Each structure stands twice: as structure tokens, then as C-alpha cells.
Amino acid sequence: MSKVNYGAMSDEELRRYFLKHREDKLALRAYLDRVADRPRHIITTADDPDFEAKIEAAVLQRLQATDSNGEATR
């Protein structure tokens, strides 16, 4: 078996590769490392008085992005 170059794959290619080759633990590790390295967007904090409204707005925004793209953004 030839060595797979995970670094040359896009995030989506790597995700699809792992889904087809679930026994490839190195592919899973490469994908999880990429996800962990992404910047995180903080929507709100638990003590924010507008917590529920901000969560609802974020969910609606994500749903609208999914509807317009036909696929959820990652």
C-alpha cells in the first residue's frame, strides 16, 4: 500500500477519504488535528443575559447558510 499524503488533501477530500477508509487511523488523526487547529468563534457565554437569543440567531444563520449552499458549512 502506498503512503497517503494527507497534507496535500483539502479538508473535504480528507474527510471523504477517511469516511471511505475508516480503518486508516492516521487519516482520522490528520483530520482531527486540522479541525482542532481551526479558529473558534465564540457566540456567547453562559452568563450573557442574551444567551438564548444569540444561540437562536447562530443556529438560524447556520441553517440559512446550509439552505443557500445545499450543504452545511464546516
N, C-alpha and C positions, 0 to 999 in steps of 0.2 A: 504494500500500500504506500502511495507517495505521500509525502508530508504536505499538509494543507496550510496555506498561508492565510491565516485568519486576518492578519493586518491589512491585507490587500482587499478584503471584502468590505462592502458598505455595511452599516448596521443591519439593514433589511436583508441583505444577502447572507450575513452571518446568522441572523435569526432563522431564516428559511433553511439554511444548511443544517443548523442544529435540530430543527424540527424533523428533518429527513434522516438525520444521523444521531439519534438520541443517545446512542452508546458512546459517542465521542465526548468524553468529559472535558477535554481541553477546549472544545468549541463552546461548551457551556461556560466554562471559566472565562474565556475570552469575551463572550457576550456579557456576562455579569460584570466583569471588570469595566467594560465600556459604559454600561448603564450606571454603575457606581461613580464613574468619573464625570458624568453629566452634571451641569449646574442645576441646583434645585430652586424652584420658585416657591417661596413661602406665601401662601394665600392669606393666612390669618393665624392668630394664636388662640389658645383655649380661653384666655381671659378677655378677649376682644368682645365688646358689647354687640358688635355687628357680625359675630361669628357665623350665625346661620345664614344671613343674607349674603355674606362673602362666599360661603361654601356653595350655596344655591347658584350664585352668579358664575362661579367657576365651573360647576357641572353643566350649566346651560351653555356656556361658552364652548366647552369641550364637545357637547352634543351637536352644537351648530357647526363646529369645525368638522366633525365626523360626517354630518349630513352633506356639507358642501364638497368634501373631498371623496366621499364614498367609503372612507376608511378612517379609523381612529388614528390620530397623530400620536407619536411616541416620543 
